[in-house]
């Protein structure tokens, strides 16, 4: 079992950048695929990015492709989401998630496929 603790987030102006971190404890991080999700008020939780256990493969939703970068440092048991060129529509609560599932774009984008979740962190993009 893995425990995830998120950090980062906050208020940023449009066009700005933020980095979210997701630190794992209780288990070896490289046993898990990591996903990043977000949930805006009144909307369902949506998958935006995921990274394979080794870090060799990544998936991005079209809404963040080219602006967000997912990464992981298994030695530090931490995953990251670098968010650049932020837009007001990126405003949401962001969650990291972990699971031992197979890395496949059909699976990693679905919240129900993840067993372990961080506590969530608010990202607000506003001038």
Beta strands, then each sheet from edge to edge (+ up, - down):
strand 1: 3-7
strand 2: 10-12
strand 3: 18-25
strand 4: 33-39
strand 5: 46-51
strand 6: 58-60
strand 7: 68-73
strand 8: 78-83
strand 9: 92-99
strand 10: 116-117
strand 11: 121-125
sheet 1: 1+ 3- 8+ 7-
sheet 2: 2+ 11+ 9- 4+ 5- 6+
sheet 3: 2+ 11+ 9- 10+
end
